[in-house]
């Protein structure tokens, strides 16, 4: 039984104000699923659209997408995704951290690390959908792993 409805990563945007989005990010590697909620600005997301488009134009490379901040001193969750394009294969290293909470004498947060492999066409599709999150023409951007 596969507990994931997809293998990849999904960003869902909910607008709070013109200057801030609430993002729900879900990642699944085919067996495990992890989800976090965080906040981002349109400028942060535009920067990531530009960075991802750059590695597509170069035909390969590495881009680190980070939204939110890791650590107990920051409110909300965080996600860091390493996009590594090699040939026509995309390798994703996904690190996610949910909100911190008090657990006894400590501040702790659930964390997940997942690894997903996809085709380059999946990244092209994701960049367009991610661009739609910024201009509010879409609420969801999904990068789905496919047979390579």
Short mmCIF file of the C-alpha atoms (twelve columns), coordinates in Angstrom:
data_MODEL
# 
_entry.id   MODEL 
# 
loop_
_atom_site.group_PDB 
_atom_site.id 
_atom_site.type_symbol 
_atom_site.label_atom_id 
_atom_site.label_alt_id 
_atom_site.label_comp_id 
_atom_site.label_asym_id 
_atom_site.label_seq_id 
_atom_site.Cartn_x 
_atom_site.Cartn_y 
_atom_site.Cartn_z 
_atom_site.pdbx_PDB_model_num 
ATOM 1   C CA . UNK A 1   0.000  0.000  0.000   1 
ATOM 2   C CA . UNK A 2   1.373  3.413  -1.006  1 
ATOM 3   C CA . UNK A 3   0.429  6.107  1.554   1 
ATOM 4   C CA . UNK A 4   1.303  8.922  -0.883  1 
ATOM 5   C CA . UNK A 5   -1.093 10.189 -3.526  1 
ATOM 6   C CA . UNK A 6   1.958  11.343 -5.538  1 
ATOM 7   C CA . UNK A 7   5.736  11.204 -5.457  1 
ATOM 8   C CA . UNK A 8   7.329  14.647 -5.511  1 
ATOM 9   C CA . UNK A 9   6.669  17.981 -3.877  1 
ATOM 10  C CA . UNK A 10  3.604  20.203 -3.748  1 
ATOM 11  C CA . UNK A 11  3.335  23.871 -2.746  1 
ATOM 12  C CA . UNK A 12  -0.121 25.239 -1.924  1 
ATOM 13  C CA . UNK A 13  -0.489 29.001 -1.466  1 
ATOM 14  C CA . UNK A 14  -3.051 30.801 0.621   1 
ATOM 15  C CA . UNK A 15  -2.887 34.597 0.477   1 
ATOM 16  C CA . UNK A 16  -2.760 36.460 3.751   1 
ATOM 17  C CA . UNK A 17  -1.949 39.913 2.396   1 
ATOM 18  C CA . UNK A 18  -0.415 41.334 -0.782  1 
ATOM 19  C CA . UNK A 19  2.984  41.121 0.920   1 
ATOM 20  C CA . UNK A 20  2.800  37.654 2.483   1 
ATOM 21  C CA . UNK A 21  1.646  34.164 1.540   1 
ATOM 22  C CA . UNK A 22  0.922  31.215 3.748   1 
ATOM 23  C CA . UNK A 23  2.434  28.125 2.123   1 
ATOM 24  C CA . UNK A 24  1.628  24.493 2.781   1 
ATOM 25  C CA . UNK A 25  4.375  22.248 1.416   1 
ATOM 26  C CA . UNK A 26  3.978  18.490 1.110   1 
ATOM 27  C CA . UNK A 27  6.723  16.107 0.003   1 
ATOM 28  C CA . UNK A 28  6.438  12.406 -0.714  1 
ATOM 29  C CA . UNK A 29  9.032  9.913  -1.906  1 
ATOM 30  C CA . UNK A 30  6.598  7.101  -2.667  1 
ATOM 31  C CA . UNK A 31  6.717  5.684  0.867   1 
ATOM 32  C CA . UNK A 32  7.013  8.577  3.319   1 
ATOM 33  C CA . UNK A 33  5.166  11.891 3.438   1 
ATOM 34  C CA . UNK A 34  6.077  15.074 5.299   1 
ATOM 35  C CA . UNK A 35  4.242  18.407 5.321   1 
ATOM 36  C CA . UNK A 36  4.945  21.843 6.753   1 
ATOM 37  C CA . UNK A 37  3.266  25.229 6.910   1 
ATOM 38  C CA . UNK A 38  5.266  28.451 6.546   1 
ATOM 39  C CA . UNK A 39  5.146  32.047 5.386   1 
ATOM 40  C CA . UNK A 40  6.829  33.662 2.389   1 
ATOM 41  C CA . UNK A 41  6.839  36.921 0.487   1 
ATOM 42  C CA . UNK A 42  6.230  37.248 -3.253  1 
ATOM 43  C CA . UNK A 43  9.817  38.529 -3.633  1 
ATOM 44  C CA . UNK A 44  11.228 35.330 -2.094  1 
ATOM 45  C CA . UNK A 45  9.228  33.200 -4.508  1 
ATOM 46  C CA . UNK A 46  10.200 35.348 -7.537  1 
ATOM 47  C CA . UNK A 47  13.861 34.817 -6.633  1 
ATOM 48  C CA . UNK A 48  13.314 31.044 -6.642  1 
ATOM 49  C CA . UNK A 49  11.458 31.102 -9.969  1 
ATOM 50  C CA . UNK A 50  14.400 32.979 -11.489 1 
ATOM 51  C CA . UNK A 51  16.953 30.577 -9.983  1 
ATOM 52  C CA . UNK A 52  15.138 27.477 -11.203 1 
ATOM 53  C CA . UNK A 53  14.678 28.991 -14.679 1 
ATOM 54  C CA . UNK A 54  18.425 29.692 -14.746 1 
ATOM 55  C CA . UNK A 55  19.428 26.048 -14.213 1 
ATOM 56  C CA . UNK A 56  16.952 25.033 -16.914 1 
ATOM 57  C CA . UNK A 57  18.477 27.550 -19.336 1 
ATOM 58  C CA . UNK A 58  21.997 26.359 -18.499 1 
ATOM 59  C CA . UNK A 59  20.997 22.741 -19.101 1 
ATOM 60  C CA . UNK A 60  22.090 21.594 -15.652 1 
ATOM 61  C CA . UNK A 61  23.425 22.598 -12.296 1 
ATOM 62  C CA . UNK A 62  22.378 22.919 -8.679  1 
ATOM 63  C CA . UNK A 63  19.893 25.309 -7.105  1 
ATOM 64  C CA . UNK A 64  18.935 25.468 -3.424  1 
ATOM 65  C CA . UNK A 65  15.404 26.675 -2.759  1 
ATOM 66  C CA . UNK A 66  14.732 27.655 0.842   1 
ATOM 67  C CA . UNK A 67  11.553 29.082 2.274   1 
ATOM 68  C CA . UNK A 68  11.226 29.788 5.984   1 
ATOM 69  C CA . UNK A 69  14.040 29.529 8.479   1 
ATOM 70  C CA . UNK A 70  15.262 26.501 10.418  1 
ATOM 71  C CA . UNK A 71  15.617 26.763 14.190  1 
ATOM 72  C CA . UNK A 72  13.582 27.417 17.324  1 
ATOM 73  C CA . UNK A 73  14.139 31.178 17.194  1 
ATOM 74  C CA . UNK A 74  12.044 31.515 14.018  1 
ATOM 75  C CA . UNK A 75  8.268  31.312 13.807  1 
ATOM 76  C CA . UNK A 76  6.819  28.791 11.413  1 
ATOM 77  C CA . UNK A 77  8.291  25.941 9.440   1 
ATOM 78  C CA . UNK A 78  10.995 25.732 6.811   1 
ATOM 79  C CA . UNK A 79  11.823 23.804 3.670   1 
ATOM 80  C CA . UNK A 80  15.067 23.496 1.756   1 
ATOM 81  C CA . UNK A 81  15.107 21.688 -1.566  1 
ATOM 82  C CA . UNK A 82  18.286 21.009 -3.506  1 
ATOM 83  C CA . UNK A 83  17.473 20.792 -7.205  1 
ATOM 84  C CA . UNK A 84  20.339 18.996 -8.955  1 
ATOM 85  C CA . UNK A 85  19.942 18.708 -12.715 1 
ATOM 86  C CA . UNK A 86  22.347 16.257 -14.332 1 
ATOM 87  C CA . UNK A 87  21.646 15.492 -17.971 1 
ATOM 88  C CA . UNK A 88  17.910 15.030 -18.294 1 
ATOM 89  C CA . UNK A 89  17.481 13.776 -14.709 1 
ATOM 90  C CA . UNK A 90  16.467 15.911 -11.732 1 
ATOM 91  C CA . UNK A 91  17.521 14.853 -8.241  1 
ATOM 92  C CA . UNK A 92  15.711 16.465 -5.307  1 
ATOM 93  C CA . UNK A 93  17.049 16.469 -1.759  1 
ATOM 94  C CA . UNK A 94  14.240 17.751 0.452   1 
ATOM 95  C CA . UNK A 95  14.700 18.831 4.082   1 
ATOM 96  C CA . UNK A 96  11.654 20.051 5.984   1 
ATOM 97  C CA . UNK A 97  11.122 21.268 9.528   1 
ATOM 98  C CA . UNK A 98  7.736  21.961 11.108  1 
ATOM 99  C CA . UNK A 99  7.069  24.515 13.838  1 
ATOM 100 C CA . UNK A 100 8.891  24.179 17.140  1 
ATOM 101 C CA . UNK A 101 7.037  23.371 20.337  1 
ATOM 102 C CA . UNK A 102 7.956  22.851 23.972  1 
ATOM 103 C CA . UNK A 103 8.625  19.237 24.865  1 
ATOM 104 C CA . UNK A 104 9.631  18.998 28.489  1 
ATOM 105 C CA . UNK A 105 12.581 21.345 28.918  1 
ATOM 106 C CA . UNK A 106 13.361 21.458 25.218  1 
ATOM 107 C CA . UNK A 107 12.085 23.162 22.099  1 
ATOM 108 C CA . UNK A 108 11.718 20.524 19.396  1 
ATOM 109 C CA . UNK A 109 10.381 20.328 15.852  1 
ATOM 110 C CA . UNK A 110 9.464  17.403 13.626  1 
ATOM 111 C CA . UNK A 111 11.841 17.085 10.665  1 
ATOM 112 C CA . UNK A 112 11.877 15.069 7.485   1 
ATOM 113 C CA . UNK A 113 14.427 14.369 4.748   1 
ATOM 114 C CA . UNK A 114 13.256 12.860 1.503   1 
ATOM 115 C CA . UNK A 115 14.896 12.135 -1.831  1 
ATOM 116 C CA . UNK A 116 13.064 12.131 -5.158  1 
ATOM 117 C CA . UNK A 117 14.227 11.619 -8.731  1 
ATOM 118 C CA . UNK A 118 12.296 13.005 -11.710 1 
ATOM 119 C CA . UNK A 119 12.677 13.852 -15.364 1 
ATOM 120 C CA . UNK A 120 13.732 17.292 -16.548 1 
ATOM 121 C CA . UNK A 121 10.296 17.894 -18.066 1 
ATOM 122 C CA . UNK A 122 8.839  17.744 -14.541 1 
ATOM 123 C CA . UNK A 123 11.066 20.676 -13.531 1 
ATOM 124 C CA . UNK A 124 9.990  22.719 -16.572 1 
ATOM 125 C CA . UNK A 125 6.357  22.156 -15.661 1 
ATOM 126 C CA . UNK A 126 7.011  22.984 -11.988 1 
ATOM 127 C CA . UNK A 127 8.749  26.284 -12.812 1 
ATOM 128 C CA . UNK A 128 5.673  27.443 -14.741 1 
ATOM 129 C CA . UNK A 129 3.322  26.399 -11.952 1 
ATOM 130 C CA . UNK A 130 5.574  27.976 -9.312  1 
ATOM 131 C CA . UNK A 131 5.553  31.222 -11.301 1 
ATOM 132 C CA . UNK A 132 1.763  31.069 -11.053 1 
ATOM 133 C CA . UNK A 133 1.973  31.015 -7.248  1 
ATOM 134 C CA . UNK A 134 3.710  34.391 -7.381  1 
ATOM 135 C CA . UNK A 135 1.334  36.101 -9.791  1 
ATOM 136 C CA . UNK A 136 -1.690 34.522 -8.032  1 
ATOM 137 C CA . UNK A 137 -2.892 32.771 -11.184 1 
ATOM 138 C CA . UNK A 138 -2.481 29.413 -9.379  1 
ATOM 139 C CA . UNK A 139 -2.859 28.176 -5.830  1 
ATOM 140 C CA . UNK A 140 -0.816 24.994 -6.264  1 
ATOM 141 C CA . UNK A 141 2.523  24.056 -7.850  1 
ATOM 142 C CA . UNK A 142 3.436  20.377 -8.040  1 
ATOM 143 C CA . UNK A 143 6.591  18.623 -9.150  1 
ATOM 144 C CA . UNK A 144 5.703  14.993 -9.731  1 
ATOM 145 C CA . UNK A 145 8.205  12.232 -10.147 1 
ATOM 146 C CA . UNK A 146 7.697  10.273 -13.350 1 
ATOM 147 C CA . UNK A 147 9.333  7.295  -14.990 1 
ATOM 148 C CA . UNK A 148 12.779 8.259  -16.256 1 
# 
